[in-house]
Amino acid sequence: MAKDDKPLEPEDFPLRAEDKKIVKKDGEPIAEARSEKIADEVAERLNAEEDIREEDRWSA
């Protein structure tokens, strides 16, 4: 990780795909995929993982 890169925080979600870019809720791009389809799938999977983490925090 570059020194100015920060890990994703719960408030960064939900992520979305814009063309080949994956962007945070505030519109800041965080990654670029090889295709729009891959960007969509990565954003979807990261959002699903974050949903599970949120549920686990509330159930603990």
TORGU-845228 format. One record per atom (N, C-alpha, C, O, CB): x, y negated, z negated. Coordinates in steps of 0.05 Angstrom, whole numbers, plus 5000, padded with zeros to 4 digits. Atoms other than C-alpha are relative to their C-alpha. Last residue first. Glycine has a CB too. Example, Ala and Ser with C-alpha at 12.3 -4.5 7.8 and 13.67 -1.06 7.14 Angstrom:
2
498450245001527350214857498549784986499549564982500949915029501850245000524650904844501849765000503949764987498049994975
END
This chain:
60
498049925020456551904628499449884973500849924954502849915009500849755014450351874672501950084977501250254961499750225020502550045015451251144692499150244984497750224964497849915019499650195021458551234711497549964983497749934958500949735012498449875021457051874749500549814977500549894954502750105011501849825015451551534789501550134977500450154955498950225019501850175015456350964808498150184983497650124960498449825019498550125022461751464829498249844982498349854957502349845010499649795019456651844872501549904975500849974953501650245013502649945012454451204906500350224979499150194957498050085021500450205020461851034918497350034986497149984962500149725013498249945023462851694953499749794978499649874954503050015010501149775014456751574997501750074976500650134954499850245019502450095014459250875015498750234984497950194961498049895019499150165023466051155033497749904983497849904959501849775010498849825020462851685076501049854976500649954953502350175013502149835012458451195113501050184978499850204957498650165022501550185017464150705125497850154985497450124961498849765016498350065023468551265152498549824980498549874956502649865009499849775017462951515197501649954975500950034953501150245016502649955012461350835226500250234980499150214958497950065022500450215020468750685238497450034986497250004961500149725014498449935023469551365272499749784978499549854955503050025008501249775013463751215319501550084975500350144954499950245020502350095015466350525335498750234984497950194961497949865018502450044985473050815356497849904982498049914957499150265014499549964971480250865336497649955017497849895041501150285004500049724992478850565267500550025030500749815044497250134994500949984972480649885239500350305008502450425004501549815019498749794983481149755165498949995028496849875033499650284987498149845016479449265109501550215016503750305008498650134977499249754989475748705145502150144983503950014972501149965029497049984997472848165099500750285012499950485001501449964973499250044972465348085113503050025004503950005027499049745009499650294995463247975040501049945028501449715035502049894980502650145002460348685035500249705007498449595019498850034973501350005026466948975058497449845001496849725022501949874979500050255015468749105130498650034974496750194971498849785017501549945024470749705172500349764982502549674976501050274985499150095026472949495241498150104978495750124982500249704999498149815011471949875306500949934972502550094960502450025019498449894978465549505325501950214989500950404977501649775015500450204980463149225259501950065023504350025021500449704989498350004976462549805211499149775018496749735023499950275014501449964974459649705142502049995022504349905019497849775004498450064976461849755070498350045025496250175024502550195001499549804980456849735014501849905022501849675029497450105012501849824986460649584972497349875002496649704986499850274986499350014971466149084954498050165017497950135041502850115004501450234988462848984885500749965030499449805043500749744985502849954996464949684865498549775014496649825029498650064974501550035025472249504876497050065005496250035028500449724987502850084997476649724934498750004972499250184956498550195019501949784997484049774917497149885002496649664993500250204976501249945025488149144930498150245004497050265026498549764987502449824997492949024987499150074972500650134954500750255016502350175001497748424975497450165004495250055002500149785021500350125026503548874956497649824998496649774976502549854993498550265000502649315017499449864973497349904961499149835024501750245000500050005000501849755000503749734985498150004976
END
